[in-house]
């Protein structure tokens, strides 16, 4: 306990799923957490992290209230499986990139000057196993999440020398409200069967990895995308 004692952390997408689990775990380990979501919830900051002006206001208010930002966790994202590149409209493509990739860029860009001025900080981005290995009928999401991993490396190269550690996690199938909306119970069970552990993951298991990447325990890790997926089954 106490890995983040006294630190100020921003967690996006904090209303449910991985974001909610991460925000709760950070608070348990001593952080002052700025919980961000588009939904109005008690104790939350309402912001659209795909919008440049909204992001700028969010970060400015966080700095004004807390004096600094030590950690950023970019959880916001979304997936809509079921369409190939032939079926996907340009508007849908742009929306998926904005939600999953542009949001990560905008939030990172906004906090980096504050972290560098303070001598350092951590950024953890949520990519996806799909962005590394692909999946059927979800090209916009796959491209965006692959971009998150690439952006993570780019940010680490540019800002690591100034004390900002940037890494990512790539979850496998995790039982979140988004999964329950997108998949049938039969599909969820089948996805879990593809892992060596034989089950899908829990949001707390991803939050634990994010906590580690945001703590001094991972002090020599930089620019990496850590897969947390129960061990994908080997090809036969």
Beta strands, then each sheet from edge to edge (+ up, - down):
strand 1: 8-12
strand 2: 32-37
strand 3: 45-46
strand 4: 71-74
strand 5: 121-126
strand 6: 164-171
strand 7: 225-228
sheet 1: 3+ 2+ 1+ 4+ 5+ 6+ 7+
end
